[in-house]
């Protein structure tokens, strides 16, 4: 039997709400993301704004020092 078959599956928390209080839609803008997860945790992630010129969307990618991350797409 392989080692991964003996491990119990882990359930990862999923984000249910994201607040970005100081959002500006400009390329490489640094912002804070306040993310609420379904397990009750509320984390503040460091985010960066990127623009996809082809799809005409904005994306905010956030990560903290423990590796927690979240991504949000904004359509104009």
Kinemage of the C-alpha trace (Angstrom):
@kinemage 1
@onewidth
@group {chain A} dominant
@subgroup {mainchain}
@vectorlist {calphas} color= white
{ca unk a 1} P 0.000 0.000 0.000
{ca unk a 2} L 1.306 3.451 -0.878
{ca unk a 3} L 1.896 6.060 1.837
{ca unk a 4} L -0.679 8.510 0.451
{ca unk a 5} L -3.439 5.892 0.722
{ca unk a 6} L -2.922 5.747 4.496
{ca unk a 7} L -3.386 9.487 4.992
{ca unk a 8} L -6.740 10.923 5.898
{ca unk a 9} L -8.012 13.533 3.485
{ca unk a 10} L -7.732 17.081 4.799
{ca unk a 11} L -10.494 19.596 4.324
{ca unk a 12} L -9.182 23.024 3.406
{ca unk a 13} L -11.040 26.117 4.520
{ca unk a 14} L -12.733 28.020 1.683
{ca unk a 15} L -13.071 31.804 1.552
{ca unk a 16} L -16.635 33.058 1.858
{ca unk a 17} L -16.068 36.833 2.039
{ca unk a 18} L -13.288 39.171 0.917
{ca unk a 19} L -13.019 42.847 1.846
{ca unk a 20} L -10.481 45.153 0.223
{ca unk a 21} L -10.869 48.527 1.961
{ca unk a 22} L -8.325 50.576 -0.031
{ca unk a 23} L -8.753 49.092 -3.496
{ca unk a 24} L -7.501 51.071 -6.497
{ca unk a 25} L -7.711 49.476 -9.934
{ca unk a 26} L -4.199 50.220 -11.126
{ca unk a 27} L -1.500 47.761 -12.159
{ca unk a 28} L 0.685 46.415 -9.295
{ca unk a 29} L -1.185 48.355 -6.605
{ca unk a 30} L -0.456 46.900 -3.138
{ca unk a 31} L -3.444 46.424 -0.835
{ca unk a 32} L -4.646 44.453 2.170
{ca unk a 33} L -7.297 41.762 1.774
{ca unk a 34} L -9.436 40.808 4.762
{ca unk a 35} L -10.602 37.254 4.061
{ca unk a 36} L -13.236 35.373 6.066
{ca unk a 37} L -13.119 31.582 5.709
{ca unk a 38} L -15.941 29.093 6.224
{ca unk a 39} L -14.252 27.699 9.342
{ca unk a 40} L -14.509 31.113 11.058
{ca unk a 41} L -10.918 32.302 10.572
{ca unk a 42} L -10.413 35.900 9.499
{ca unk a 43} L -7.002 36.603 7.930
{ca unk a 44} L -5.371 39.722 6.539
{ca unk a 45} L -3.437 38.973 3.359
{ca unk a 46} L -1.049 41.208 1.431
{ca unk a 47} L -2.511 41.655 -2.024
{ca unk a 48} L -1.433 42.930 -5.420
{ca unk a 49} L -3.654 44.097 -8.270
{ca unk a 50} L -3.075 42.782 -11.813
{ca unk a 51} L -4.917 43.490 -15.051
{ca unk a 52} L -5.664 40.994 -17.817
{ca unk a 53} L -5.799 43.066 -21.018
{ca unk a 54} L -7.302 40.244 -23.086
{ca unk a 55} L -10.238 39.428 -20.792
{ca unk a 56} L -10.628 43.027 -19.525
{ca unk a 57} L -10.641 41.834 -15.919
{ca unk a 58} L -8.737 42.770 -12.812
{ca unk a 59} L -7.365 40.188 -10.383
{ca unk a 60} L -6.206 40.650 -6.824
{ca unk a 61} L -3.851 37.971 -5.499
{ca unk a 62} L -3.213 37.841 -1.758
{ca unk a 63} L -0.872 35.784 0.415
{ca unk a 64} L 0.398 35.905 3.998
{ca unk a 65} L 3.596 34.719 5.678
{ca unk a 66} L 2.073 31.304 6.477
{ca unk a 67} L 1.200 30.526 2.867
{ca unk a 68} L -2.536 31.229 3.093
{ca unk a 69} L -3.693 32.671 -0.196
{ca unk a 70} L -6.744 33.928 -2.004
{ca unk a 71} L -7.501 35.340 -5.457
{ca unk a 72} L -10.379 37.604 -6.474
{ca unk a 73} L -11.416 38.516 -10.050
{ca unk a 74} L -13.145 41.833 -10.789
{ca unk a 75} L -14.903 42.470 -14.106
{ca unk a 76} L -15.495 45.977 -15.412
